[in-house]
Amino acid sequence: MEHFVVSARKYRPQTFKDVVGQTAITNTLLNAIENNHLAQALLFTGPRGVGKTSCARILAKMINSDGNETGEEDYAFNIFELDAASNNSVDDIRNLTDQVRIPPQVGKYKVYIIDEVHMLSQAAFNAFLKTLEEPPKHCIFILATTEKHKIIPTILSRCQIFDFKRITVKDAKNYLKYIAEEQGINAEDDALHIIAQKADGAMRDALSIFDRVVSFSGKDLTRQSVTENLNVLDYETYFESTDYILENKIPELLIQFNKTLAKGFDGHHYIAGLASHFRDLLVCKNPTTIELLEVGDDTKNKYLEQSKKAEQDFLIKGINLANDCDLKYKSSKNQRLLVELTLMQLASITFDGEKKNSSRFIIPPSYFKKIGIKPIKVVKPVHVENTSVSQQNNTKVNPELQKQAEPTKPKIVLENGIASSKKRTSGLSLKSIRAKKEHQIKQLDVVVDEENLPREPFNQDELTEVWNAFVHQIEKEGKFNLASILSIDKPTLAEDGFSIKLTFPNATNKVEVERQSFDLMSYLRKNLKNYDIALDITVNEELDTKYAYTPIEKYEKLKEKNPNLELLRTTFDLDV
């Protein structure tokens, strides 16, 4: 078995041209060497895996080169690497300062590379100050760290600082493509993009992920194999989710989210990715910002196609809702419910079927019931004088009525007008109660076609008459509390012709009416023959002063109705 060398070591840069994504720094170092403007102390800082140590080694070799090298020279005697994480004491720094005084045996300069320099102790930093500020002419220090803020300011002021940036997704993808071609691997652009995004700006991490994925999928690197191995959500998941959201398909959206959770993905990761997907769609709205989309060409075309379906207003609202869910996710006790509510709100943004009173509107379940089940047409049966005869003989019925009646399930049989020879049963018998329940169940199964409901106009007098009739009806049923509340204010018909305005003295009355508004609205809509009727209830606290609560207020109220009460009080000298 041959010894395997990981790509991070195998493809470590040997020259400044091989360094990925740090063009500004490499050009600066090259010009400094050519013009002999190199400082005595350099500090390389930046995130992990961006090329700090590699640039330090390349710089150390180039300092001692004069352009006449044959490739066999060895400058190992002039390059010293020190790991400050394990050599962080004062004694280690003192040994280093003692070595600095010795001139190089080969070449012009001795280069000291101190990696992870922020791990030095406070005393070690102080011991290093003087040597770092005024080293011998033949000595150059290159310090490397990922945490510049942990280095004391006196050290920073003595160094020339180079800030290494994160490797962009595009640069990382191009370098991975070059490596894949070197190794004879067929890799899709989308697969390399996912690896580059997963690396989060670190080239070393990208190469490590690349080796892992190649070990999993072999010579053919596909997007599906990468997403499966890295356990990341595919672009297709978010494309499908967005399609469901734009089409207001809440049931399908919730089922897809459940499948995503079943695969082992976190709900937080899903909603955060959905917000990023909306951002990418928003980026595609303007041709000048398409460059901000860090995906492959094939995926970019999918983004452009879907961005045409999504309006800008929808995307902004969707991003706000998804970000709000992202912020509340960790503190929520029912995280799945939070994400599901957010998804339902997202799918209700573009819904125009009903009036939306708030941004948190959710499409009611009745809508999906309506579009999922066809209304059942109730067909009146043909009147037959003798039922027994009609059962024995095949009575000819209109074939159109027969076709309409056959597919309807459940069947609703109306017995009005049909002579029945059955013996009447008592209304309190078990048989009659059972039959009544069956009839109610059958009625519940009938779905009403809301689009064809009547919407006849009505005036204020008709409204008042029907309103008083309903109040009288509920008084007979013993609902005196609701009847008294409905009698507080006279209903007023709005200018639109279907809104009924009511004003109550407190919020308690409003809540009580809204809680029991189903029977009221059903009665009004049926008797006025208008199913667009809606209640508009407001609360006016000033009305509360009209009602008497104290004994004096009650007396004054009664005196208004009967002035003789004052005469009675004064005659007998009564107290209120």
Secondary structure, DSSP 4 states (H G I P E B T S, - for coil): -PPP--HHHHT--SSGGG--S-HHHHHHHHHHHHTT---SEEEEE-STTSSHHHHHHHHHHHHT--S---S----TTTEEEEETTT--SHHHHHHHHHHHTSPPSSSS-EEEEEESGGGS-HHHHHHHHHHHHS--TTEEEEEEES-GGGS-HHHHTTSEEEEPPPPPHHHHHHHHHHHHHHTT-EE-HHHHHHHHHHHTT-HHHHHHHHHHHHHHHTTEE-HHHHHHHHT---HHHHHHHHHHHHTT-HHHHHHHHHHHHHTT--HHHHHHHHHHHHHHHHHTTSGGGGGG--S-HHHHHHHHHHHHHS-HHHHHHHHHHHHHHHHHTTT-SSHHHHHHHHHHHHHTTT--SS---STT----HHHHHHHHSPPPPPPPPPP-S-HHHHHHTT----HHHHHHHSS-SS-----TT----SPP--TTSHHHHHHHHHHHHHHHHPPP-GGG--B----HHHHHHHHHHHHHHHHHTT-HHHHHHHTTS--EE-TTSSEEEEEESSHHHHHHHHHTHHHHHHHHHHHHTBTT-EEEEEE-GGGGGGS--SHHHHHHHHHHH-THHHHHHHHHT---
